[in-house]
Amino acid sequence: MAYGIRRIREQPDNFDDLFKVVKNNIDYDKLGMHVDESDISIMYEDELQDKISIFNDDDLHMAYEWAFDNSKASLKLLILIKTKSTEKSTQFSQQ
């Protein structure tokens, strides 16, 4: 379940920039804990509802291409944050 949806106005050029945006938008107070970078996963859902992980620049550019090629789609990134007892998630929308 998503606990927050954020809109990104500018498209990050690379994975590192995207990861910075994600980290800067995590509500640490709501989570009640510090989050290690290794506990953050970035994904998007394609037209078949498969969740595709984004690990690097190539994956990110493939996600952008998918959204561009599917004119009815907008790229919505699902951010999973692993904690010791649960996973929390949020969505970032790129339009």
Backbone as JSON Lines, residues from 0, in Angstrom:
{"i":0,"aa":"M","n":[0.84,-1.17,0.0],"ca":[0.0,0.0,0.0],"c":[0.89,1.24,0.0]}
{"i":1,"aa":"A","n":[0.55,2.19,-0.83],"ca":[1.33,3.42,-0.91],"c":[0.97,4.33,0.25]}
{"i":2,"aa":"Y","n":[1.97,4.94,0.86],"ca":[1.66,5.86,1.93],"c":[1.81,7.31,1.46]}
{"i":3,"aa":"G","n":[2.24,7.52,0.25],"ca":[2.35,8.88,-0.26],"c":[2.63,8.89,-1.75]}
{"i":4,"aa":"I","n":[2.06,9.86,-2.43],"ca":[2.29,10.0,-3.86],"c":[2.88,11.38,-4.08]}
{"i":5,"aa":"R","n":[3.96,11.44,-4.82],"ca":[4.64,12.69,-5.12],"c":[4.78,12.83,-6.63]}
{"i":6,"aa":"R","n":[4.66,14.02,-7.12],"ca":[4.87,14.28,-8.55],"c":[6.26,14.87,-8.73]}
{"i":7,"aa":"I","n":[6.98,14.34,-9.69],"ca":[8.3,14.86,-10.04],"c":[8.12,15.74,-11.27]}
{"i":8,"aa":"R","n":[8.44,17.0,-11.16],"ca":[8.23,17.94,-12.27],"c":[9.31,17.79,-13.35]}
{"i":9,"aa":"E","n":[10.53,17.52,-12.94],"ca":[11.62,17.4,-13.9],"c":[12.1,15.96,-13.96]}
{"i":10,"aa":"Q","n":[12.31,15.48,-15.15],"ca":[12.75,14.11,-15.37],"c":[14.23,13.99,-15.05]}
{"i":11,"aa":"P","n":[14.59,13.15,-14.07],"ca":[16.02,12.94,-13.78],"c":[16.72,12.33,-15.0]}
{"i":12,"aa":"D","n":[17.92,12.81,-15.29],"ca":[18.66,12.33,-16.45],"c":[19.28,10.96,-16.26]}
{"i":13,"aa":"N","n":[19.56,10.61,-15.0],"ca":[20.23,9.34,-14.77],"c":[19.75,8.74,-13.43]}
{"i":14,"aa":"F","n":[20.18,7.52,-13.2],"ca":[19.72,6.79,-12.0],"c":[20.16,7.48,-10.72]}
{"i":15,"aa":"D","n":[21.39,7.98,-10.68],"ca":[21.87,8.66,-9.46],"c":[21.0,9.86,-9.11]}
{"i":16,"aa":"D","n":[20.62,10.65,-10.13],"ca":[19.76,11.8,-9.88],"c":[18.37,11.36,-9.4]}
{"i":17,"aa":"L","n":[17.85,10.3,-10.01],"ca":[16.55,9.76,-9.57],"c":[16.63,9.29,-8.13]}
{"i":18,"aa":"F","n":[17.7,8.59,-7.79],"ca":[17.85,8.06,-6.44],"c":[17.92,9.2,-5.42]}
{"i":19,"aa":"K","n":[18.58,10.3,-5.78],"ca":[18.63,11.47,-4.89],"c":[17.23,12.04,-4.66]}
{"i":20,"aa":"V","n":[16.44,12.13,-5.73],"ca":[15.07,12.62,-5.59],"c":[14.28,11.71,-4.67]}
{"i":21,"aa":"V","n":[14.42,10.42,-4.86],"ca":[13.7,9.46,-4.02],"c":[14.1,9.63,-2.56]}
{"i":22,"aa":"K","n":[15.41,9.65,-2.29],"ca":[15.88,9.79,-0.9],"c":[15.4,11.09,-0.27]}
{"i":23,"aa":"N","n":[15.38,12.17,-1.04],"ca":[14.95,13.46,-0.51],"c":[13.45,13.53,-0.25]}
{"i":24,"aa":"N","n":[12.69,12.6,-0.81],"ca":[11.24,12.6,-0.63],"c":[10.74,11.54,0.34]}
{"i":25,"aa":"I","n":[11.64,10.8,0.94],"ca":[11.22,9.81,1.94],"c":[10.83,10.53,3.22]}
{"i":26,"aa":"D","n":[9.7,10.2,3.75],"ca":[9.21,10.79,5.0],"c":[9.73,9.94,6.15]}
{"i":27,"aa":"Y","n":[10.93,10.27,6.61],"ca":[11.57,9.47,7.67],"c":[10.77,9.51,8.97]}
{"i":28,"aa":"D","n":[10.1,10.63,9.24],"ca":[9.27,10.72,10.46],"c":[8.12,9.72,10.4]}
{"i":29,"aa":"K","n":[7.51,9.61,9.23],"ca":[6.4,8.67,9.08],"c":[6.88,7.22,9.2]}
{"i":30,"aa":"L","n":[8.07,6.96,8.67],"ca":[8.63,5.61,8.77],"c":[9.08,5.31,10.2]}
{"i":31,"aa":"G","n":[9.51,6.34,10.89],"ca":[9.98,6.17,12.26],"c":[11.33,5.49,12.37]}
{"i":32,"aa":"M","n":[12.14,5.59,11.31],"ca":[13.44,4.94,11.32],"c":[14.33,5.5,10.22]}
{"i":33,"aa":"H","n":[15.61,5.25,10.34],"ca":[16.56,5.57,9.28],"c":[16.49,4.48,8.22]}
{"i":34,"aa":"V","n":[16.69,4.83,6.97],"ca":[16.64,3.87,5.87],"c":[18.0,3.83,5.19]}
{"i":35,"aa":"D","n":[18.56,2.64,5.06],"ca":[19.8,2.46,4.31],"c":[19.5,2.46,2.82]}
{"i":36,"aa":"E","n":[20.44,2.93,2.02],"ca":[20.25,2.95,0.56],"c":[19.94,1.55,0.01]}
{"i":37,"aa":"S","n":[20.53,0.53,0.59],"ca":[20.32,-0.83,0.1],"c":[18.9,-1.33,0.36]}
{"i":38,"aa":"D","n":[18.14,-0.61,1.2],"ca":[16.77,-1.0,1.51],"c":[15.75,-0.35,0.58]}
{"i":39,"aa":"I","n":[16.21,0.46,-0.37],"ca":[15.3,1.17,-1.27],"c":[15.32,0.51,-2.64]}
{"i":40,"aa":"S","n":[14.13,0.18,-3.14],"ca":[13.97,-0.39,-4.48],"c":[13.08,0.52,-5.3]}
{"i":41,"aa":"I","n":[13.43,0.72,-6.57],"ca":[12.64,1.55,-7.47],"c":[12.13,0.66,-8.6]}
{"i":42,"aa":"M","n":[10.82,0.74,-8.86],"ca":[10.2,-0.09,-9.89],"c":[9.13,0.72,-10.63]}
{"i":43,"aa":"Y","n":[8.69,0.17,-11.76],"ca":[7.5,0.69,-12.43],"c":[6.69,-0.51,-12.89]}
{"i":44,"aa":"E","n":[5.43,-0.27,-13.19],"ca":[4.54,-1.34,-13.63],"c":[4.23,-1.14,-15.1]}
{"i":45,"aa":"D","n":[4.44,-2.2,-15.9],"ca":[4.19,-2.09,-17.34],"c":[2.73,-2.41,-17.65]}
{"i":46,"aa":"E","n":[2.4,-2.44,-18.94],"ca":[1.02,-2.66,-19.36],"c":[0.48,-4.04,-18.99]}
{"i":47,"aa":"L","n":[1.37,-4.98,-18.72],"ca":[0.96,-6.32,-18.29],"c":[0.9,-6.43,-16.77]}
{"i":48,"aa":"Q","n":[1.12,-5.32,-16.11],"ca":[1.14,-5.21,-14.66],"c":[2.3,-5.96,-14.02]}
{"i":49,"aa":"D","n":[3.36,-6.16,-14.83],"ca":[4.61,-6.7,-14.28],"c":[5.36,-5.55,-13.63]}
{"i":50,"aa":"K","n":[5.97,-5.83,-12.5],"ca":[6.78,-4.82,-11.82],"c":[8.22,-4.96,-12.31]}
{"i":51,"aa":"I","n":[8.73,-3.9,-12.92],"ca":[10.06,-3.89,-13.52],"c":[10.98,-3.07,-12.62]}
{"i":52,"aa":"S","n":[12.08,-3.66,-12.16],"ca":[13.03,-2.96,-11.28],"c":[13.93,-2.04,-12.09]}
{"i":53,"aa":"I","n":[14.28,-0.93,-11.46],"ca":[15.22,0.03,-12.05],"c":[16.45,0.05,-11.15]}
{"i":54,"aa":"F","n":[17.58,-0.4,-11.72],"ca":[18.83,-0.49,-10.96],"c":[19.91,0.45,-11.46]}
{"i":55,"aa":"N","n":[19.77,0.94,-12.71],"ca":[20.86,1.72,-13.3],"c":[20.31,2.63,-14.4]}
{"i":56,"aa":"D","n":[21.21,3.34,-15.07],"ca":[20.81,4.29,-16.12],"c":[20.07,3.59,-17.25]}
{"i":57,"aa":"D","n":[20.53,2.42,-17.68],"ca":[19.89,1.7,-18.77],"c":[18.45,1.34,-18.42]}
{"i":58,"aa":"D","n":[18.24,0.84,-17.21],"ca":[16.88,0.49,-16.78],"c":[15.98,1.72,-16.75]}
{"i":59,"aa":"L","n":[16.53,2.84,-16.27],"ca":[15.75,4.08,-16.2],"c":[15.36,4.55,-17.6]}
{"i":60,"aa":"H","n":[16.3,4.51,-18.53],"ca":[16.0,4.96,-19.89],"c":[15.01,4.02,-20.58]}
{"i":61,"aa":"M","n":[15.06,2.74,-20.26],"ca":[14.06,1.8,-20.79],"c":[12.67,2.14,-20.25]}
{"i":62,"aa":"A","n":[12.6,2.54,-18.99],"ca":[11.32,2.95,-18.4],"c":[10.79,4.2,-19.1]}
{"i":63,"aa":"Y","n":[11.67,5.17,-19.37],"ca":[11.26,6.37,-20.09],"c":[10.77,6.02,-21.49]}
{"i":64,"aa":"E","n":[11.48,5.13,-22.18],"ca":[11.07,4.71,-23.52],"c":[9.71,4.03,-23.49]}
{"i":65,"aa":"W","n":[9.5,3.18,-22.48],"ca":[8.21,2.49,-22.35],"c":[7.09,3.52,-22.2]}
{"i":66,"aa":"A","n":[7.28,4.51,-21.34],"ca":[6.24,5.53,-21.13],"c":[6.03,6.36,-22.4]}
{"i":67,"aa":"F","n":[7.1,6.68,-23.1],"ca":[6.99,7.46,-24.34],"c":[6.26,6.67,-25.42]}
{"i":68,"aa":"D","n":[6.57,5.38,-25.53],"ca":[5.96,4.53,-26.57],"c":[4.5,4.2,-26.27]}
{"i":69,"aa":"N","n":[4.1,4.29,-25.02],"ca":[2.73,4.0,-24.62],"c":[2.05,5.32,-24.27]}
{"i":70,"aa":"S","n":[1.51,5.96,-25.3],"ca":[0.99,7.32,-25.13],"c":[-0.12,7.42,-24.08]}
{"i":71,"aa":"K","n":[-0.78,6.33,-23.79],"ca":[-1.84,6.35,-22.77],"c":[-1.28,6.15,-21.37]}
{"i":72,"aa":"A","n":[-0.01,5.88,-21.27],"ca":[0.6,5.58,-19.97],"c":[1.38,6.78,-19.45]}
{"i":73,"aa":"S","n":[1.43,6.88,-18.15],"ca":[2.37,7.8,-17.52],"c":[3.27,6.93,-16.65]}
{"i":74,"aa":"L","n":[4.48,7.34,-16.52],"ca":[5.44,6.54,-15.75],"c":[5.23,6.8,-14.27]}
{"i":75,"aa":"K","n":[4.79,5.79,-13.57],"ca":[4.61,5.87,-12.13],"c":[5.61,4.92,-11.49]}
{"i":76,"aa":"L","n":[6.49,5.5,-10.71],"ca":[7.52,4.71,-10.05],"c":[7.03,4.27,-8.69]}
{"i":77,"aa":"L","n":[7.24,3.02,-8.41],"ca":[6.9,2.46,-7.1],"c":[8.2,2.35,-6.31]}
{"i":78,"aa":"I","n":[8.21,2.95,-5.14],"ca":[9.4,2.94,-4.29],"c":[9.11,2.02,-3.11]}
{"i":79,"aa":"L","n":[9.87,0.94,-3.01],"ca":[9.71,0.02,-1.88],"c":[10.83,0.27,-0.89]}
{"i":80,"aa":"I","n":[10.47,0.37,0.36],"ca":[11.44,0.56,1.42],"c":[11.33,-0.63,2.36]}
{"i":81,"aa":"K","n":[12.37,-1.42,2.4],"ca":[12.37,-2.61,3.24],"c":[12.75,-2.25,4.66]}
{"i":82,"aa":"T","n":[11.95,-2.7,5.58],"ca":[12.27,-2.54,6.99],"c":[12.39,-3.94,7.58]}
{"i":83,"aa":"K","n":[12.79,-4.03,8.82],"ca":[12.98,-5.35,9.42],"c":[11.68,-6.14,9.5]}
{"i":84,"aa":"S","n":[10.56,-5.46,9.72],"ca":[9.32,-6.19,9.92],"c":[8.33,-6.05,8.78]}
{"i":85,"aa":"T","n":[8.53,-5.06,7.9],"ca":[7.52,-4.8,6.88],"c":[8.13,-4.07,5.7]}
{"i":86,"aa":"E","n":[7.38,-3.96,4.63],"ca":[7.77,-3.14,3.49],"c":[6.76,-2.02,3.38]}
{"i":87,"aa":"K","n":[7.24,-0.82,3.21],"ca":[6.37,0.32,2.97],"c":[6.7,0.83,1.59]}
{"i":88,"aa":"S","n":[5.73,1.47,0.96],"ca":[5.99,1.95,-0.39],"c":[5.36,3.31,-0.6]}
{"i":89,"aa":"T","n":[5.86,3.97,-1.61],"ca":[5.29,5.23,-2.06],"c":[5.4,5.26,-3.57]}
{"i":90,"aa":"Q","n":[4.66,6.13,-4.2],"ca":[4.71,6.24,-5.64],"c":[5.16,7.62,-6.04]}
{"i":91,"aa":"F","n":[5.96,7.68,-7.1],"ca":[6.38,8.93,-7.71],"c":[5.86,8.92,-9.11]}
{"i":92,"aa":"S","n":[5.21,9.97,-9.53],"ca":[4.64,10.04,-10.87],"c":[5.48,10.98,-11.72]}
{"i":93,"aa":"Q","n":[5.88,10.5,-12.88],"ca":[6.66,11.29,-13.83],"c":[5.79,11.6,-15.0]}
{"i":94,"aa":"Q","n":[5.46,12.86,-15.22],"ca":[4.61,13.22,-16.37],"c":[5.21,14.32,-17.16]}
